[in-house]
Amino acid sequence: MLLEKINSPLDLKKLNIEQLPQLASEIRSRIIEVVSRTGGHLASSLGAVELTIALHYCLNAPYDKIIWDVGHQTYAHKILTGRNKDFDRLRQAGGLSAFLSKDESLYDVFTTGHSSSAVSLALGLVAGQRINPQDEPFKVVAVIGDGALSGGLCFEGLNNAGHLNEDLIVILNTNELSIAPNVGALSNYLNKIISLPIYNRFRESLENFVKTRLPKGSRLLKLANKFEEGLKGLFVPGIFFEELGFRYFGPFDGHNCEILISAFRNIFSLKGPRLIHVVTKKGKGYLPAEKEPIKFHSSPPFEIASGQMKKTDAPTYTDIFSNKLLALAEKNQWIVAITAAMPEGTGLDKFRDKYPERFFDVGIAEAHAVCFAAGLAKAGLRPVVAIYSTFLQRAYDQLIEEVALQELPVVICLDRAGLVSADGPTHQGIFDLGYLGQVPHLVVMAPADQEELEMMLEFALELNQPAALRYPKDKARDLPFKKDILSLGVPQVLKKGKDAALIALGSMVEPSLEASEILAKQGIDLTVINSRFVKPLEKKMFLALIQDTPCVFSIEEGLVRGGFGSTLAQLLQTKIINLGLPEDFPSTASRQELLSRYGLDSQGIAQKIKLYLKEKVYA
Ligand SMILES: Cc1ncc(C[n+]2csc(CCOP(=O)(O)OP(=O)(O)O)c2C)c(N)n1
């Protein structure tokens, strides 16, 4: 076994190039074995094994910096940079992070998880190095996928890099897929390049001819140079990147270490912005993932022999949203659905299959998704943008300026709101209550269970104003209380008690009801209120509900600071003890572990309330 001897990229460099295919195969087996138990981003990581080996073989990391976009393709990077032993505990509490973490390894330059930022980060490092030079300059390589390239941020970085003319190296790893099939004009363009590598050979011959055969300084050379430029436009595959100011190299076979290493050695020694295009296969080396790369993009645990995934059949909130939207779309032909590259994750795949002409996958372009939805709404449609809470952060400005300010009836459905399992700090949906709570004209709701989710989606689509609803990545609950008809800003009282009132939001309704049962056994009698709305809130109604209660608590699955409870306290001008999350980035763990860590499960809630009522201590 070669892998056993490798504890750092220095050990990797002791191998000769002929040994690298065997190492790649050992790394693949290790990745498949671990991810089959832990779940994780299998297909992208399998696709990037040789690329990772070649990069570490040619660079001097961590001195040289590799900036991986997103970080979901970095399992081989983790294994080669001293984390092979810990790799068994991938995505577990106290184990290795799902993406990259600056706190985990010196080889992870930034903590990342959101797409399309690598070029900007890398360019900042290069420009920074120019102003603050080191004794020995370090190389900076950004590794991006064709999916990342559909994000505007990536273009902004490339545009700026060409202009600054810095020594930046970008590796573009194309595999025709984002999570779902990659979309957009640029994706078509890249596919054309891949299918016609002859162009590149033509370009090389042309360059060689111009440089070697024509006398320096001659008119003929000048003419030929002009001619070469003109011809490039016709024949050079990466003309798009060349026009942006990059030298384009490729496409190279991204699964051939020898080719990659020879190309990297040559190209890394050049100057200026360079883009190296490598072509890989998602899921490479594991047949089930090669066949179904979308399913294996981020997979739950699976059986290695069959590729069968170990999934529970219980419907999730995503499933409930997905089915309800279909039912509503059947009755209302103006409903259209938009995703930013996550049709499966958001549950919009069913809508896509049934109403392809009313469905839009805009690529990893959240800002555009929300802006585009505003345009659709202005044209008389009822757009539903389904998006993960954490990724809506990318589109905050568009939500304010293009949706709310225009008072357009766009419905935003925030999946993965609250604490999320395994993906770690970059993917927590814990900021939305704060940032949505600030937006004028926006109605914000959080369902307590699946029936309420259905009611809220229907309600949002009937409103003639912007609306958002948030729900967690979890099994859908079916709580046994009869739901009142939804009315703007109006809460529902679920249980009356005399000792304290607990105003719960969305996912916190169930553990609050359970906590009230725990406390009832200890002689504490709680009122439990399901707020349903984050905003607007019917002030008089809330005041009436809590007027006879000596103590009031709020609870939310989000940051307390600037969140639901603190806003409620401000609105009611009364003291409310706010339970929720501290101002922090929750580290990797399962959702249940995180809820318990922050006292947001039934036991934790009961304990906190009891402590406060008995000793006036807020812990
Ligand atoms: C801002 C943002 N939106 C969505 C995602 C979810 N996401 C993670 S990886 C990925 C696809 C990336 O595709 P690509 O860059 O081509 O890499 P590949 O997986 O194909 O190697 C997406 C959409 C994300 N991480 N960040």
The ligand as a Tripos MOL2 file, in Angstrom:
@<TRIPOS>MOLECULE
LIG
   26    27     1     0     0
SMALL
NO_CHARGES

@<TRIPOS>ATOM
      1 C1        -23.5520   29.6610   -3.3510 C.3       1 LIG1
      2 C2        -23.7430   28.1780   -3.4660 C.ar      1 LIG1
      3 N1        -24.8460   27.7030   -4.0920 N.ar      1 LIG1
      4 C3        -25.0430   26.3680   -4.1880 C.ar      1 LIG1
      5 C4        -24.1380   25.4930   -3.6570 C.ar      1 LIG1
      6 C5        -24.3940   23.9870   -3.6970 C.3       1 LIG1
      7 N2        -23.3800   23.3130   -4.4910 N.ar      1 LIG1
      8 C6        -22.3320   22.6810   -3.9510 C.ar      1 LIG1
      9 S1        -21.3280   22.0020   -5.0690 S.2       1 LIG1
     10 C7        -22.3130   22.5120   -6.3270 C.ar      1 LIG1
     11 C8        -21.9720   22.1600   -7.7320 C.3       1 LIG1
     12 C9        -20.6480   22.6400   -8.1120 C.3       1 LIG1
     13 O1        -20.4190   22.2710   -9.4220 O.3       1 LIG1
     14 P1        -18.9560   22.3510   -9.9960 P.3       1 LIG1
     15 O2        -18.3300   23.6310   -9.5970 O.co2     1 LIG1
     16 O3        -19.0430   22.0800  -11.4510 O.co2     1 LIG1
     17 O4        -18.1790   21.2020   -9.2570 O.3       1 LIG1
     18 P2        -18.3290   19.6040   -9.4350 P.3       1 LIG1
     19 O5        -19.1450   19.1450   -8.2730 O.co2     1 LIG1
     20 O6        -18.9940   19.3400  -10.7420 O.co2     1 LIG1
     21 O7        -16.9470   19.1020   -9.3670 O.co2     1 LIG1
     22 C10       -23.4080   23.2190   -5.8570 C.ar      1 LIG1
     23 C11       -24.4830   23.7770   -6.6980 C.3       1 LIG1
     24 C12       -23.0180   26.0390   -3.0010 C.ar      1 LIG1
     25 N3        -22.1110   25.2710   -2.3970 N.pl3     1 LIG1
     26 N4        -22.8430   27.3760   -2.9330 N.ar      1 LIG1
@<TRIPOS>BOND
     1     1     2 1
     2     2     3 ar
     3     2    26 ar
     4     3     4 ar
     5     4     5 ar
     6     5     6 1
     7     5    24 ar
     8     6     7 1
     9     7     8 ar
    10     7    22 ar
    11     8     9 ar
    12     9    10 ar
    13    10    11 1
    14    10    22 ar
    15    11    12 1
    16    12    13 1
    17    13    14 1
    18    14    15 2
    19    14    16 1
    20    14    17 1
    21    17    18 1
    22    18    19 2
    23    18    20 1
    24    18    21 1
    25    22    23 1
    26    24    25 1
    27    24    26 ar
@<TRIPOS>SUBSTRUCTURE
     1 LIG1         1 GROUP 0 **** ****
